[in-house]
Amino acid sequence: MKIDKYSIDGNIVGQIELPEDVFGADVNDVLIYDLIRAMNANSHQGTHKTKERSEIRGGGVKPWKQKGTGRARAGSSRSPIWRGGGTVFGSRPRSYRIELPRKVKQAAYRSLFSLKAKQGALKVIEDFDVQGKTKEMATLAKKLSVNKGLLITDNESLLLKRSMKNLPNFFYNNVKRISGKEIFNCKDLVITEGAVKVIKETYSKVAK
């Protein structure tokens, strides 16, 4: 499939051929759901912890004698029914991690890229350099009519990151660190020409 290619000035300078199996594949909602669900789960630290009865300090002495007080029988002040006592079946440290097979991840990303292409939310821009000025990227976002957009490049650029960190609706990431949540949540997906090549090599059906 072919789409327009833009310059840093926001002008159409030609067309670029996109791999059909990556940007024109069938959209599988289930795979997209599984990918985002796994990412949400993997960001969960799982360090929650409550103390059970045996872990509460004190309570080794019987609060009062068994009979004759008129009160209920009690053997420890650390009982779960007492204030300050232990927790029954409380949270314990655990891993929430979900590991998806590599081919499932690849298919999910193909569905995401294809979804954005079918929505008309995909724009390809030729590779460019910036001086680290926010105004540069703000102007680009305006010319490309970007509303809550994500820019994907093929390399890590500190100047580009600096120039975009103060833009509220235009975000940046390296193609090697992108997440399915970022792609799914953005309304405009802007990809550099170099990043398109990396995406093809990484997510194409023939990629190993």
VEXVO-444440 format. One line per 10 residues: number of its first residue (from 1); their letters; for each residue x, y, z of C-alpha. Coordinates in steps of 0.2 Angstrom, whole numbers. Layout:
NUM = a = X/Y/Z  ...
//
This chain:
1 = mkidkysidg = 0/0/0  6/18/-4  3/33/7  9/51/6  26/56/13  28/72/22  43/84/25  48/92/41  39/108/34  22/98/33
11 = nivgqielpe = 22/97/14  19/81/4  35/77/-5  30/60/-12  24/43/-8  31/28/1  27/10/0  21/2/16  22/-17/18  4/-24/16
21 = dvfgadvndv = 6/-38/29  11/-25/43  0/-10/38  -14/-18/29  -17/-34/39  -34/-39/46  -37/-31/63  -38/-44/77  -46/-35/92  -43/-50/103
31 = liydliramn = -24/-49/100  -24/-31/103  -33/-34/120  -21/-47/125  -6/-36/121  -12/-21/131  -18/-33/145  -1/-40/147  7/-23/147  -4/-17/161
41 = anshqgthkt = -1/-33/171  18/-32/168  18/-14/175  10/-20/191  24/-22/204  15/-34/215  24/-29/231  8/-27/241  9/-36/258  -3/-37/274
51 = kerseirggg = 2/-45/290  -6/-61/295  -9/-66/313  7/-74/316  17/-59/309  9/-46/321  19/-41/336  13/-45/354  -3/-55/358  6/-69/367
61 = vkpwkqkgtg = -3/-66/383  -22/-71/385  -31/-54/387  -42/-60/402  -47/-76/410  -58/-89/401  -73/-88/412  -81/-76/424  -79/-59/416  -95/-59/406
71 = raragssrsp = -85/-56/390  -82/-66/375  -68/-79/376  -52/-72/369  -35/-80/367  -25/-66/359  -26/-47/355  -19/-51/338  -34/-60/333  -41/-55/315
81 = iwrgggtvfg = -58/-50/324  -49/-37/335  -43/-20/329  -25/-21/326  -25/-39/323  -19/-49/308  -28/-50/291  -36/-65/285  -32/-70/267  -23/-53/265
91 = srprsyriel = -13/-47/250  4/-56/248  18/-52/236  16/-60/219  20/-58/201  6/-52/189  17/-55/174  10/-61/158  21/-68/144  15/-68/127
101 = prkvkqaayr = 23/-78/113  33/-68/101  22/-72/86  7/-66/96  15/-50/100  20/-47/82  3/-51/76  -4/-39/89  7/-25/83  2/-28/65
111 = slfslkakqg = -16/-27/70  -12/-10/79  -2/-3/64  -16/-9/52  -29/-1/63  -21/16/63  -19/15/44  -37/10/41  -43/25/53  -33/37/42
121 = alkviedfdv = -22/41/57  -6/36/50  7/48/43  25/45/37  38/59/38  55/59/30  70/58/42  74/74/50  86/83/63  80/96/76
131 = qgktkematl = 90/109/86  80/104/102  68/119/101  50/115/106  44/127/93  50/116/79  39/101/84  25/112/89  25/119/71  26/102/64
141 = akklsvnkgl = 11/96/74  1/110/68  5/108/50  1/89/51  -15/93/61  -9/81/75  -21/79/89  -14/68/103  -1/61/92  14/49/94
151 = litdneslll = 30/51/84  40/36/81  58/37/75  72/24/72  85/30/84  86/38/101  87/57/100  90/68/116  87/84/106  70/77/99
161 = krsmknlpnf = 65/71/116  69/88/124  60/98/110  44/87/113  44/85/132  33/101/135  21/97/121  5/91/130  -3/81/115  12/76/105
171 = fynnvkrisg = 23/62/112  39/54/106  47/36/107  60/25/99  53/11/88  63/-1/98  54/4/114  36/8/108  22/0/117  5/-6/111
181 = keifnckdlv = -4/6/123  5/21/116  0/16/98  -18/12/103  -21/27/113  -14/40/101  -26/48/88  -12/52/76  3/41/72  18/49/64
191 = itegavkvik = 32/37/59  48/43/51  54/34/35  68/26/44  57/19/58  46/11/44  60/1/38  63/-5/56  45/-9/59  45/-19/43
201 = etyskvak = 60/-29/48  53/-32/66  35/-36/63  33/-43/45  27/-61/44  44/-66/37  54/-58/51  62/-70/62
//
